[in-house]
Structures are given as structure tokens and as C-alpha cells.
Amino acid sequence: MIRRSPYTPRVLQAIVDLQGVGVRIGDTPILRKLTLSVSPGEVVGLIGSNGSGKTTLLRVIATLRPPTEGSGTVLGAPLRGTG
């Protein structure tokens, strides 16, 4: 269940929207077909074991690492390197 503050404006556009995003480093798949949508006001946590791709996902969202597949936007700007 997502709880929103009554003071959080409702914006239709997600601040993070990833569709089928994947990242490979060499021949090793790090992320596979990841789909994620985060709206303003939402709080998201990442949990997982070591080496499961948490840092890689954050690097994709921060536009520090381009995905090797899929598409997405961060703050309305398209991710680079997808296709």
C-alpha cells in the first residue's frame, strides 16, 4: 500500500519510468527486463543480496550507467544508450 501525504501534489508523470531495462557487463547480465515506475511522493527501498544489481540500478537511474536494453525516462528525460 502506498501512502501519500495530503500535501504531496498529484502529478501524472512518473519521476522514474523504466520499461524492460537490462544491463550487461561483458557477457554477464546484471539486470534483466526490469520495469519500475516511481511517482512523486513515493518512497522506494531496494533490498537484495550482494551482487544482485542494486547499485547498478541506482547508477542507471542516476544516468551514470546506460542500460544495454529497454527504455525509460528519469525526470522526463530519456535514458541514453537504450535500444
C-alpha positions in Angstrom: 0.0 0.0 0.0 1.3 3.4 -0.9 0.6 6.2 1.5 0.8 9.8 0.2 0.9 12.9 2.2 -2.2 15.1 1.6 0.3 17.8 0.8 2.0 15.9 -2.0 0.9 17.2 -5.3 -0.5 14.5 -7.6 1.5 14.6 -10.8 0.6 12.1 -13.6 4.1 11.7 -14.9 6.4 9.3 -13.1 9.8 10.7 -12.0 11.3 7.3 -12.8 9.8 5.1 -15.5 11.8 2.1 -16.7 10.4 -0.5 -19.2 12.3 -3.7 -19.8 15.6 -2.3 -18.8 18.6 -4.6 -18.8 22.3 -4.1 -18.2 25.1 -6.5 -19.2 28.7 -6.1 -18.3 30.6 -8.2 -20.8 28.7 -11.4 -21.2 27.2 -11.2 -17.7 23.6 -10.0 -17.3 23.3 -7.7 -14.2 19.7 -6.5 -14.7 17.1 -8.3 -16.9 13.9 -6.8 -18.2 13.4 -4.6 -15.2 10.2 -2.5 -15.1 9.8 0.2 -12.5 7.7 3.3 -12.1 8.1 5.8 -9.3 5.7 8.7 -8.8 6.4 11.9 -6.9 5.9 11.4 -3.2 6.6 7.7 -3.3 9.3 6.2 -1.1 11.1 3.2 -2.6 13.6 0.8 -0.9 15.9 -1.6 -2.6 16.8 -4.8 -0.8 18.7 -7.8 -2.1 21.8 -9.9 -1.6 25.3 -8.8 -2.6 25.7 -8.8 -6.3 22.0 -8.7 -7.1 22.1 -5.4 -9.1 21.0 -2.8 -6.6 23.9 -0.4 -7.2 23.7 -1.0 -11.0 20.0 0.0 -10.9 20.8 3.2 -8.9 23.5 4.0 -11.4 21.1 3.6 -14.3 18.5 5.9 -12.6 21.3 8.4 -11.9 22.3 8.2 -15.6 25.8 7.1 -14.6 25.5 3.8 -16.5 23.5 3.4 -19.7 21.2 0.4 -20.0 22.0 -2.1 -22.7 18.4 -2.9 -23.4 14.9 -1.4 -22.7 13.8 2.2 -22.4 13.0 4.7 -19.8 12.8 8.2 -18.5 14.2 9.9 -15.5 12.6 13.3 -14.6 11.1 13.2 -18.1 14.4 12.9 -19.9 15.0 9.7 -21.9 17.8 7.3 -20.8 20.8 7.2 -23.1 22.2 4.1 -24.6 19.0 2.1 -24.7 17.8 0.3 -27.7 
